[in-house]
């Protein structure tokens, strides 16, 4: 593995490092980014371009192998379309000036396979990562802070979006932590499977922690959100509006939705809106297993889908005090099959009105639920 110091010779770390790095990447498969001395950073006025299969960029991690992007609308790294076996590991990116549109940490173009982005830091970008189509790719153990727009923006181009999003920390964002939507470009599939999202921590986010939507032409399927912590969001922590397949939210902890200041400087006031989980009118089957949702501005789960709920604890919802939005589970449309729910107010609390609210008694089935200490009644059916 070649050291970038063999190609970048400015000992003061003032000259643009991108020409030397890009020349090295055009001629070598692997580059090691030794930490600059005395807290210096590799200055970038243009992106680093990854253009070969199997290329590896490796550094020593946070506050060591550091890069400073100098131009507000420039990104740190481009990964070209169609590559296989790329690895980006242990790099720490900052910015000298606030990012604008185009000012991204990393952009991965479509058709990638076995691409792995792990243990990096991305600070103060427009998007930290733009991830297009991929097969068996991972975005894991990265730390993202201070994004002006969606921290991770994902979309498909030519086939599935098999990005596995694991063990990332995202905080202080001005929009969604992760937003995925489908693209209707020619050649895109009619159904787009997505990768697993698990063990992430997303908090102090002005938008949603996770938002996934499909389009009239392309359906999203097989969403799996597992474990992790989502908190202090300005909108519903999880928003799904998808129409296909088996979709699951498993053992996720969600707290403080709509009740805390959020954003890059914690300066966006509490929104007073949002549910822990919101399922849109176009949703198919969504299965929620386990998990703990507490202190939520609106409902624990606001559903217009076919909801299956099993073994979940939902407490202290409706803290914004808005009528008909003070429920553990609210089935505004669709159906809800609820098993083993524990839902109510904690001692001294009175914000949550009902454990379960349904648009129709026939739309709700429930078994083995503990629904004590709700302010009005355990169950409310709007129509017979």
N, C-alpha and C positions, 0 to 999 in steps of 0.2 A: 504494500500500500504506500503510495507516494504522499509525502507531506506537502501541503500547499505552500509551505515556506520555501520550498525549492523553486517555486515559480513567482511568488509574490515577494518582492525584495525591499519594499518600503518599510524600513525599520521604525518610522514614525507613525505608520498606519494612518496616513492622510490621503494617499492616492487611491482611486477606485480599484478595488480588488477584483471586480468581476471580469475584466479582460484576462487576467492571469489565471483565474479559476476556470473560466470557460475554455481557454486554450488547453489547460491540463485535462479537463473532462473530454475534450475532443480527441485526446491522445492516450488517455489512461482510463482504466475501469474503476479504480478506487482512489479516493483522496482522504487524507487525514488532516483535520483542521486543528493544529496545535493551538492551545490557548495563547493569545497575544500577551506579552508581558505588561505588567503595571496597570492592569485593568483596561487596556486598550481593546478596540474592536476592529474587525475587518470591515472597512467602509464599502458600501455598495451603492453605486449610482445607477446600475442596471441589473437585471436579474441574473442569477446563476441558472444555466440551461443544462438539464440532464437529458442526454440525447442518445445514449447507448443502452442496450440490454445489460442487466447485471451490474449497473454502476452503483457504487456505494460511497456515500458521504458520511464520514464519522467524526464526531468530536467528543469532548470530555464532559459535556453536559452543561447544566445551568451555571451561569456566572463564570464560565471557563472559555469554551469555544464560542465567542460572542461576535455577532454581526450587527452593524448599524445601517439600516436602509435610510438613505439620505433624501430620497425624492418621494413626495407624498403619494403619487399615483403609480409607483413602481412596486413590484413584488420581489420577494427574496429569491424564490426558486420556481422555475417552470420544469415540469416533467412532461416530456413529449408523449404524444399519443402512441398507443400500441406497444409500449415497452413491457418487458418481463424482468422480474427479479431485481428491481431497484430497491435500495435501502437508504433511508435518511435517518440518522441516529445521533443524538447528543449535541444538537446545535441550539443556540440561544440567540433569538433575533429581537432587536429593539428598533425604534425609529427616532430620528432626530426631529421630525416635524409631523404634525397630525396627519393621519392617512385620509385620503379621499378615495372615491371609486377607482378601482384598479390597484390600490395599495394593499396587496395581500401578502400573507406569509408564504403560502405555497399553493400552486395550482397544478392539479394532476389532470391531464387531458384524457380523453376516453380510450377504452380498449386496453387498459392496463391489466396485467396479471401478476400475482405474487409480488405486489409492491407493498413495502412496509415502512411506515413513518412512525418512529417510536422515540420516546424520551427527549422530546424537543420542547423548547419554550418559544412561544410566539406572543409578542406584546404590541398593543396599540395599533392594530391593523384595521382595514375596512372589513375584510374577512381574514381570519387566520388561515383557513384551509378551504379551497374549492375542490371538491372531489367529484369527478365525473365517473363514467362507468368503469367497473373493475371486477375481476374475478379473483377471489381468494386474496384480497388485499386487506391490510390492517392499518388502523390509526389508533395507537395505543400508548398510554402512559405519557401523553403530552400535556403541557400546562399552557392554557390560553387565558389571557386577560386583556381587558380594555378594548374590545372590538367596537367599532362604530356601527356595524351592521351585523348580519348573522355571523356568529363565530365560526361555525362549520356550515358551508352551503354545499348540498349534494344534489346531483341530478343525473339521470341516465342519458346516454346518447345512442348507443347501438345495441346494448344488451343489458344484462342484469347489473344491479348496483350491489355487489357482494363486498362491501366495505364493512369490516368488523370494527366497531367503535367501542373500545374497551379501556377502562381504568384511566380516563382522562379527567382532568380538573379544568373547568371553565368557569370564570368568574368576571364580574364587573363588565358585563356586556350591555350595549344599548339596543339590542334586538334579540332574536332567538339565539339560544346556544347552539342548537342544531336544527336546521331547516332543510327538509328533503322534499323535492317535487319532481314530477316526471316531465320529460321533454317529448314533444310531438314531432321531432325531426324525422325525415325519411329514414326508414330502416329501424326505427325504435320498435321494441316488441309491444304486443297488445297487452301483455301482463309483465310487470317488472318486479321480480323478487328483490328484497333488500336484505342486507346483512344484519347481524346481531348487534344490539347495543346493550352493554352490560357493565356493571360495576363502575359507572361514571358518577362524578360529583359535579353538578351544575348549580350554581347559586349566584344571587345578586344579579339577576338577568332581567332587563326591562321587558322583554318579550316572553315567549314560551321557552321552557327548557328544551322540549322536543316537539317539533311540529312536522307532521308528515301528511301530505295531501297528494291525491292523484288528479287526473284530468278526465274530461269526457271521452278521450280517445285511448288513454292508457291507464290501466289499473295497477295499483300497488298491492303486493301480496306478501304474506308471511313475515309481518313485522313482529319482532321479538325484542321487548325491552325488559331487562332482567336486573334485579338488585340495584344497588346504588342509592344515591341521595339527590333529590331535586328540591330546592328551596329558595325562598325569597325571590319569587318571580313576580313580574308585573301583570302577566296574563296566565291563563291556565297552564299548569306545569307541563302536561302532556295534551296535545291536540292531535287527534287522528281523524282524517276524513278520507277513508279508503274503502274500496268496494269488493275486495277479493281475498280469498284464502283464509287461513287460520292465523289469527293475530293474537298475541299474548302480551300482557303486562304482568310480570311476576316478581313479587317480593321487593317492590320499590318503596322507599320511604320518601314521602312528600310532606313538606311543612311550609308554613308562612307564605301562602300564596296571596298576593294582593295586599299585604299588610306591612311590608317593610320598604324603606327607601332602596332603590336599585340603581344600576347603571355604572358607567365608568368611574364616576366620582362619588357614588352612593348619593347622588344629588337629585335623582328623579323621585318625587314624592310617592308614597304608597298609592297604588292605583285604586284600591277598593273593589277590584273585580277579579274574576278568575276562579276556576275550579281546579282541584287536583288533577282530575282527568276529564277531558271533554271529548265526546264522541259525536261526530257530525252526522247529519241526516243521511248521507250517502254511505255510511259505514255498513259493512257486512257483520260477520261474527267477530266479537272482541271478547276475549277471556281474561279476566283479572283474577289472579291467584295470590293470596297472601298480601303482604304490604301493609303499610301504616300511613294514613293520611290524617294530618292534624293542623288545626288553626288555619282555616281556609276562608277567603273572603266570601265566596259563594258556596257551591256544593262540593262534597267530596268527589262524586262522579256525576256529571251531567251528560245524559245519554239520549241519543235519538237513534240508537243502533240496536242490534241484537246482542244484549249484554249477558254474559255469564260471569257471576261474581262468587268467589269461594274463599272463605277464611280470611277476610280482610277486616282490619280495624280502621274506623273512620270516626274522628272525634272533633268537636268544637268547630263545626262548619257554620257558615253564614255570619261571620263576624262583621261583615259590612251592613248587616241588618236589612237586606232587601227582600221583601216578601216574595215567596215562591222560589227563592234562591238560598234557602237556609236548611239544606237537607244533606243527610249522609249520602243517599243515592236519590237522584232525580231522573225518572224515566219520562222525559217530555214527549217522546214518541218511541216507536219500536217496542221491544219486549225486554224484560229483565228477569233472569232466573238467579235468585240470591240464596246462597247456602252459607251458614256459619258466619254471618256478619255480626260484628260488634260495633255498635254505633250509638252515640249520644254525646252529652256534655260531660266533661270531667267535673268533679265536685266544685260547686260554686259557679259553674258556667251556665249560661242561658242562651247562647247565640243560636244553637242548632234547634230548629223547630221540629223536624221529623227525621227519624232514621231512614225512612223510605217514602218518597213521593212519586205517584204514578199518574199518568194521564188517563189511565183506565184500569179498574180493578182486574180486568181480564188479562191485562198485559204483564202483571206482576205475579210471580210465584216465589215463595220464600219458605225456608226450612231451617230450624235450629239456630235462629238469630237471637242475639242479646241486644235489646233496644231500650234499655232503661235510661231515665234522665234526659229525655227530649223535652223541649220547652212546651210543645203543644200536644203531640201525640206520636206514638211510634210509627204509625203508617197513615198516610193520607192518600185517598184516591179521588182525583178530580171529577171522575164520572163513574157511573155504575157500570 
